[in-house]
Amino acid sequence: MARERGPWITSPARLRERVRAWRARGERIAFVPTMGYLHDGHLSLVERAARSAERVVVSLFVNPLQFESRADLARYPRDLARDRSLLAKARVDAVFVPSAASFYAPGHVTHVTVAGVGERLEGACRPGHFTGVATVVTKLLNVVEPDQLWLGQKDAQQVALLKRMVQDLDFAVDVRVGPTVRETDGLAMSSRNARLTAGERAQAPMLYAALRAGRASLAARGAGPLARRALAAERAMRAALVRAPLAHLDYARLVDPATFDAPAPGARAGLLVVAARFPSARLIDNLKVSLRPAR
Amino acid sequence: MARERGPWITSPARLRERVRAWRARGERIAFVPTMGYLHDGHLSLVERAARSAERVVVSLFVNPLQFESRADLARYPRDLARDRSLLAKARVDAVFVPSAASFYAPGHVTHVTVAGVGERLEGACRPGHFTGVATVVTKLLNVVEPDQLWLGQKDAQQVALLKRMVQDLDFAVDVRVGPTVRETDGLAMSSRNARLTAGERAQAPMLYAALRAGRASLAARGAGPLARRALAAERAMRAALVRAPLAHLDYARLVDPATFDAPAPGARAGLLVVAARFPSARLIDNLKVSLRPAR
C-alpha cells in the first residue's frame, strides 16, 4: 500500500481525521477536486489554494457517476504516476485517491440534483452529468470538510451549479474560482485535449477564437437591445466555428453567469459559452463579457 | 427579537458559530430535528441525546418541502410558545428555529433524492415527501454539524432513508434511534394525533393492535416459508383494522428494516409497518419482529 504513505490517502476516515487535526490547530483547509490527468490549469488552482489557506487537499477521482456513457468513462485519460510526480512538486498536504468501488458503497441510491442552472446547456447535452457532479462534490465536501472549494473557470456552468448547491444545501464552504489557463494558441487546457488527433488539435483553438469573435460583436453593437446584440454575438461565434469543420457545434450562447439562462435585459455582465464535439473529444470554453452599451 | 436571546437561534451562521465553539472545546454535539408541536416522543429523544453528548441542539422547523399538499402543510399543528416552555425544562443548549423564507433562499433548486428505500410505501403514498426530508436534513446537518443525529423509531422508513443518505453522502454523523413512545392505550405519539376527532382518536389505537396481531401471527406460524408467513401476518393486520372503520388503510406490510423491500428468505429480523388515513389525519406505526422460526 505504497499509496497510503505520505500525503496519498485512499480512506475517507483517515483523510477526515487528518483534516480535523489541522483544523483543531486553527489552520484553514483549501480543497481542489480533480479527475486527475493534471495540467497547468489544475496546478494553477493548487497554487492559488496554497496562497489562501494553510493546508491544501487535492482529490484525484474519475467519478463514474458524471459520465453519461461507459465509453466516455473508459476513454477518460488517466496517469496516476504522472499526477503523483506533478503533485510532489506542488505545495499539497494531502491527496485523496478513493477507489470507485469503495467510494460508492454497494446499494448507493442517493443523488443530489440541481434544477435550473443544472438543466440548461451542458445539463441538456449530457443527461445525468451534473447530478453526478453535485453528488460526488457533496460526498467530497463531507469527507474533506474544507473551508474553501477551488474550481476552474473553464467549467463555468459547473462553477455556477456548485455555487448554487453550496448555497441551497448550506455547506460551510467558500467557493473560489481560478481563471482558465490556456495553451499559447488559446486552447483552454483540459484533460480531454489529450484525446484529440493532430487534425482536431489544429482546429481546437477555434473555440476560443469564436468566443473572442462573440465579444468583438458585443463591443461593436453596443447600442441596440440586448436580445438583438446576443443574437448577433451568437451568429459571430457560429461563423468563426466554420473554420473548425471537424467540430460539431452543440451550442454557442450568451448567458447569465449564475443561471445560464438568457441574460436579463439590464444585465451588465454576461458569459459567452461554447461546446463542440470533435470525433475524439467534446470540448467546452467560455469568456466573461461586459454587456454595458459601448459609448 | 426576543427569540434570538438565550438558546433560541434563527440564524444558521450564528448557530454554526456556537456549535463550532463547543466542538473546539472537545464537546460532542447531539442533534434532534423536529417539526415542533413537541410530545413525549420528542422529549424522550432529547433526554437520550443529553445522556450521550455534552451539547444538545434541537431544531423546530415545519419543512414546507416535505408536504405533498399545501392543505396538509397549513393544517400541521404548531404551538411555538408551548414548545418553548417544554424545551425550557429540558437539557437543551440551542434551539434552531429558522424561518421558511430565509432557510430556503430565493431560487432554491437543489434536492437530495434517495431511490430504493425512498420510493417504497411512504415514498409511494406521499410523492416528494422523502426528497423534502432528505433535502432539509442535509441542510440541517450542514448547519448544525452534529456528531449524532437523533431520530424516532416511529418514523421507521425515515430512519432507514436517512441512514442510507448519511452513508451514501459520507456525512460524519452517527445516526441514533430512540424507541416509539406510546399513549397508555398503545397509540404511537405523533404531532398529527392532535388533529384527530374524538371518534377517530377512539379507533386510532387499532394501528398498534394490528401490528401486535401481525406479530402474533408470525409467532404462531413459525414453521412455514417466510413469504407465506408474511402474507398471513399482513392478513392478520388488515383483519384487526376492520375495527377502525373510520380509517382507510394505505398499507400493512412486513418489510426489511433497512430497505423496506420484502425481507430476504433467510432474514432473522423484520419490521411490520402500517399506514392508515383517518378523515382528519394520516397515521403510521411500526413494530420490530423476529423472523426466526418458532420451536
Interface residues (C-beta under 8 A of the other chain):
Chain A: P12 R16 A24 Y104 A105 G107 H108 V109 T110 H111 V112 T113 V114 A115 G116 V117 G118 A134 T135 T138 K139 N142 V143 E145 R164 M165 Q167 D168 L169 D170 F171 A172 T259
Chain B: P12 R16 A24 Y104 A105 G107 H108 V109 T110 H111 V112 T113 V114 A115 G116 V117 G118 A134 T135 T138 K139 N142 V143 E145 R164 M165 Q167 D168 L169 D170 F171 A172 T259
